[in-house]
Amino acid sequence: MRPGIEYKTFYVVQHTRRWVHRKDTNKNREPSKQISELSRKQKELRIKSQNTSDEEKKAELKKERNKVLHDIRKKVIEEREREIEIKISDIDTAQNDTAMFKAVKLLNLDRKYEAIKVEDESGKTVAHPNEKLNIVTNFFESKFQNPNKPFIEAFFGEPRKLKKPITKEEVRKSINKLNNNRAPGKDGIQGELFKFGPETIDRYIANIINESFEKHEILDINAGEIIPLPKPGKPKGPPKNLRPITLLNTIRKTLSTIVLERIRPHVEKYISHSQSGFRPNRSTADVAWTHKWLAAKTLQEKINITITGIDMSAAFDTIDRATLLNILETIIEEDELRLVRFLLSNTYLNIRIGGTKEEKKFTSNIGTPQGDSLSPILFVVYLENALKEVRPILPESEKILPNEIAYADDVDFIARERIDVAQIQRVLKRYNLEVNVDKTEYTILDRNEKAGKTLKKSEP
C-alpha cells in the first residue's frame, strides 16, 4: 500500500522540525564541491581584507566576500530542500508505511492535561479519570452532535481538479498569519515549524491539498482536540460549567485562512452594514458609536426608540451545516464551496482530561468548528441569511434609523415600538438558532432630554 498524502505532510514536518531546531544528526556530513569552493573563496577574501591597509580596497573585498557568503547560504538552503524532495519522492514509491509511522510517532508530543472536578447527574463527585472522561464526552457529544442532522460528505460530484488550485503563495501568506506560542492540535505541529521552516513546505502543502481534491482522497486534518477547563466564577463539577478549548491541526488552520481570503470579497457584499463582527476595519467601537448616535438622534428628532436586544444560546455551536452550504452556494464560487464543504466534514473531536492517557472521540455535525479564522465569518453569513427573513416581519422603522445593530450573535433590533420577540424566535428556530427569551432586554431611548441621558430598561 502506498502511503496516504497525509503521511507525506508528516514527513515534511519531521524535516522542518530539524530545520528549525537544527537537530540534524548528521552534522559532520561533507559539504558539496560548490559550497567547499565558495567557502575557500570567502576565506581568502577575509584574509586579504585583514592584510590590506587600503580602505577602498578593504571595502571592495568586504563587499565581494558578503556576496560569496550570501551564495553559500543560498546553496545550503537549496541542498536542504533537495534532500527533502528526494525523501518525498521515496515516499511516493514506497511499498510500506514504516517510515511514515515513525514520523507520526516523532510528532506525537507527550502532553499533560489538567485534572478537573466532574460530578455525575446525581451531583456526586467522580474520582476515576476514565469515568470523568465518559461523563464529559457524553456531555459535549450531546452539544456538538445532532442525530437528526446530516453528516456532511467531504466531496461531491466526480473527482476533479480545483479550477483555481491552491498556490504556494497562498499557503505562505496563510502560514505567516499563524499565531506563535499556541498549543498545537492532535498533529502536534506548532505553527512556528511551518513559519520558519524551508520554503519547500509551502509547495508541498499546496500540492497535498490540491491532490486531495483532484483524487477525492480524504486528508485527515479536521480532527480537533478538546481540553475542558472550568468556567471562571461557576461552580466546579457540573459538565455544563466546563468550557471546551478546541485545538485544531495546523494544516487545517492554514487552509481555513486561505479559504477565508478567497471568500471574503463575496461575503462582504452579502453581509449587511449593520454587522460589525469579524469584519475588516470593524469592531465593537462601531456598535458603541451607533448607540451613541441613536441617543443623539432621539433628542434631535424628538422621537422615542425601543432597542430590543436578543440573546442566542450557544449560537455558534448550533448552526445547520447543510443549510450553511446551501446559503454559500448562492454567494461563493464552486472551488470555494468545495473547500468549505471539506472543512465542515469529518470533524471529529477528541476529549482529553488529566489523570488518564485514554481519549474518547465523536464526530460533530452541527455548529462551526471552533478554533480557526474561517468559522466566525461562516456564522455571520448564516445569521445574515436568517436576518433577511426577520426584517420583513418587523415594524417599519424611520428611514433615518438602522434596522439593527449587530456584533456576531449579539443583535439589537431598532424600532419606534416594542418588537414581538416571538416572531423573531419563530424565524430563527428554523435556522436551529435558539433565542433565550428570559434574557431579552428592552431599552427605551426617550425623546425627553433628561430621560435621554439615561437608558431606561424595562422587562418584557
N, C-alpha and C positions, 0 to 999 in steps of 0.2 A: 504494500500500500504506500502511495506517495504521501508525504507529509502534507497536512492541510495548510492553507495560506496563513492561518493564524500563527502556526508554528514558525513560519518564516519571520514573522514580526518578532517573536520571542528571540529568535536567533540574532536578528539585527540589534535588538535591545541589549542582548548579552554583550555584544561587541561595543555598543555605545557606552555601556557601563564601564568597560575597560578604558574606552577613550576618555571619558570624563574624569575618572579617578586615576588614570594612568597606572592600572594594575596589571598590565600585560606581563605575564610571567616570563616571556622570552625577551627580557630587557637587553640581553647581550647579543642579539642577532646581528649579523653582518649587514651594514648599510649597502645600498645599491652602488654600482660604479659611478653613476651620475652624482649621487649625494657625496660619495667619497671625494670625487674630483672637485666638487663645489666647496667642500669643507677644506680641502687642501688650499684652494684658491683664496678663500676668505682668511685663512691663517697667514698666508704670505702677505696679503694686503694689510693685515693687522700689524705684522712685524715691520713692514715698510713704513706704515704710518707712524709707528712709535720711534723709528730711527731717523726720520727726516725733521729738519728744523724749519723747512719752508712751510709756512702756514697755509699758503694757497695750495701747495701740493698735498699737504696733510688733509685739507678739506676734500680735495678730489678723491684721494684714496679712501677716505671715510665714506663718501657718497657711493663709491664703487663697491665697497665692502657691504654696505647696507643693502644694496641691490642683490648681491650674492646671497646674503642671509635670508632675504625675502624669497629668493628662488629655492633655497634649501627647505624653508618651511613649507612652501608650496609643494615641493616634491615629496616631502614626508607625508603630507595630507593625501596626496594622490596615491601613494603606496598603501596607506592605511585603507583608503576607500577601495582600492583594487583588491586588497585582501578580503574585505567584506563581500565584494561582488563575486569573487571566486567561491567563497564559502556558501553564499546563497545559491550559486549555480550548482554546487554539490548537493544542496538540499533538494533542488528541483529534480535531480536524477537519482536521489537516494531511494532505496527499497525498504527502509525501515525508519522508525521514529526514534531510535535510541538517542541520537544527538539532540533531537527536539525535546524529548522528555527531560534530558539533562539540563537543557536551557531553562525549561519551565521550573525545574527544581531549584536552580540557582536564583530565579527571580522571586520565589516564594519567601517572603520575609517572615521572621518569627515575631509576630506582633503580640502585645499584651493588651488585654481588654479589661476595662474597669468592672469590678464586681458591683452589681446593683441589687437593691432590695426589690423583691417581687412578692405580691400576695395573690392567692388564688381567689376564686369567686366568693368564697365564704369570708374573705378578709384575713385568712391565716397566712403568716409569712412562710414562704417556701425556702427550704435550706439547700436542697440538692441542685447544683448548677444545671444538670440536664433537664430537671423538671421546670426550672426557671425558663430555660430555653424553649421548652414546649409551650409554656403559657404565653410567653412574649411573641413567639412565632405565630401562634393561633390568633392572637390579637391583631397583629399587623397584617396577617393574611386576610382577615375579615375587613380590614380597611382598604387594602390595595388590590383586592381581587373580588370581582362580582361574577358569580356563576351565570348570571342572566345576560352578561355582555360577551361579545365575541372576542376571541384572541386574534390579534392582527397577524396576518401572514407577512413574512419578510419581503416577498416578491409577488408581483402579479404579471400575467402575460407570459410570453415566451422569453427565454434568456436573451439578452441583447445588451449591447454597449450603452453607456450613457451618451446622449447626444453631445453633451459637453463634459468630457471626463474631468475628474479631479486632477488638478495640476500640482506639481511640487511647490510652486509659488504660493498657492492657496494653503497648502499644508504648512509651509514655513510661517506664513502670516498668522495662521491659527495657533501654531506652537508658541510663537512669540507672545501670545496673549495669555498663555497658561500662567497661573499664579505660582510663585515659588513657595517652598516650605509648606506645602499642602500634603495631607496624608493621601497616599495612592489608593486605588481601588484594589479589587481582588487580584489584578495582574501584577501588583507590586511595583509598577513602573512610575517613578517620580517624574513630574513634568520637567525637571531640570535635565534629566537624561536626554530627552528629546531636544530641549532648548540649546544645550551646549554640546551636543553630540555632533558627529560628522554630517555634512550636508547630504550624504548618501541616504540618510534616514528619511528625508523628505520625499525623495523619489520612490523609495520602496513602500512607504505608507500609501502614497498616491496609487502606485501600481496594485497594491494589495486590495484597496477599496474598489478600484476600477475592475479588477479581475473578479471580485466577488459579485458585482452586478452583471458583468458580461456572462458569467457561467452560472449565476444563481447559486453560488456557494455561500452557505451561512458563515459569516465572520463573527465569532463568539466574543463580542465586545460589549454587549448590552447588560451584562451582569452587574448588579450593584451590591455593595456590602453595607448592611445597616448596623450601625453602632447605636444602641438605645441609651440615652442619657436622661437622668431625671430633669423634669422641667423646673426651673427656679420658682420658688415660692409655692410649690404644690406638694401635698403630702406624698411621701415616698411609699411605694408599694403597689398601688393600682397600676396596671399596664397603661391605662389611659393617660397617666401622668408621665409617660416616657416620651421623649422627643426623638424621632428617628433621624440620625445623622447618616446620610447616604453617601458612600464613597464610590465614585464611578471610575471605570478604566480610562486611562489617559488617551488612548486612541479614540474612544467614544467621544470624550470631551473635545478632542481635536476635530473630529468630523462634525460634531454639533455646531462648533463655531464656524466652520466652513459653510454649512447649510444656512446658518443664521445670516451670514454675509450675503449669501445668494438670494435669500427670500426677502430681506429687509426692504428693498425698494418697492416690491409689490405690497408688502404688509403695511408700509407707511401710507400708501394710497387708500388702503381699505379701512384702517382704524380711524375712528372719529377724533377730531381735535380735542375733545373733552378728556381723552385718556392720556394721562401723564406717566403711567407706569412702564418702565423698561424700554424707554424710547430715547434716541439720541437728543442731547441738549434739553431734556425734560427731567423734572424732579418733583419732590413734594413741595418745593418752593412755589411751583406753578399752582398747585392746589391751594396753598395758603394765600397766595396773591389773589386768586379768583374769589375766594371767600371774602377777602377784604374789599374787593371791587364790588361784590354783591351788596355788602353792607353800605358802601358809599352810594350805590345806585338806588338803594331803598330810600335813602334820605333825599337824593336829588329828584327822583321821580315821584316821591311821596306815595309809595305803594308798599304793601305787605308781601313778604315772600316766605313760603314754607319750604324748608330743606328737609327732605326725607332721606335719612341715611340708613341703608340696609347692611346687614351683616350676613355674609355667606359662610356656612360651616365647612371648613376644610375644602374650599373650592378647588384648589389645585389638584387635590387627590381624588376628585370625583368625576372629572370630565369623561365623556364617552369618546373613546379614541376613534371609533368608526365614524361618528358624526364629525369629529375634527377633520378627518381626512376628506370627507365629503365637502366640507367648507373650503378647505385648502385647494381642492380640485378646481374651484372657480376662481382662484386667486393666483396660484403659482404655476410654473412650468412643469412639464411631465418629469424631467430629471429631478427637480427639487421635491416633487411629490413622492417619487420613488425613494429618495434619500430619507425623507421624514418618515415614510412608512417603515423603512428598515429600522430606524431609530426607535420606533414605537413597538417593535416586535421583539419577541424572545427576551423580555425584560424581567428576568428572574432575580429575586432578592435573597441574599444570604444574611441570616441573623447571627451575630456573634456577640457573646457576652463573656465576662470574666469567669474564671474558675473551671472552664471546660474547653477542650480543643474541638469538641463537636460543633457542627454547624448544621442548620436546617434551612432549606430554601423552598421558595414557592414562586410561581410566576404571577406577575402583576399584569392586569389587563385594563385597568382604569387609571385615570389621572395622567398628568405629565410627569415623566421620570425626574425626580429631584436631582440636583447636583450639577447640571450643565447650563450653559448660557442660552440654549435654544428653548428650553421648557417654558420659562416665563412668557416669552413672546407668543408661543403657541397658545398659552392660556388666554392671553389678551385678545388674540384673534377669535378664539372660541367664544369668549364673553361678548365681544363686539357683535358677533352674529346674533347672539341672544338678545342683546340690547336693541338691535334693529327691529326685533319683533315687539319689544316692550314699548318703544317710543310712540307708535301709533295709538296705543290704548291709553296713554296718559293724557291728562287735561292739557289743552294748548297753553303754552307759556307765552309771555310777552316776547316780541321779536328781539328785544334788547337782551333777553336772558338766555343763557345756555340751557340745554335740556338736562344735562347732568354734569357733575364734576367727578372724575374717577381717577384713582391710582390703583392699578391692578384690580383686585377684587373688592376694594373699598369704593362704593358708589353712592353719591349723594344726588338725589333727583330734585330738580328745581321747579317750583310751580307757585302760582298765586294762592293755591288752596292745598289742603292736606290730600295726599295721594292714597288711594286704596292699595295697600301693600299686598292684599290677597291677589289682585290682578297680576302684579309683578311676580308673585310667588308661583302662580299657575304656569306662566311662561317659562320661568327659569327651571321649574321642575321638569319640563320636557327636555331640558338640556342636562338633567341629572345634577343641577345646582340647587342646594337647599338654602332657603332664607331662614335665618334664625329670627322669628317674629318677636321673641321676647327681648331681643337686643336692638330692635328697630328704634331709631331715635328721630324725633321731630324737633327741628329748630326753627323758631319763628323770628324773622327779621321784621321789626315793627317800623312803620314809617314815622312814628313819633321820634323826634330827635333824641330824647333822653333814653327811651327804650331801645333805640337803635344802637346805642353804645354798648349794650349788654345783650348777649344772645339769650333768649328765653326758651328753655327747653320744656316740652310737655310730653307726658306719657301717652301712648296710643289709646 
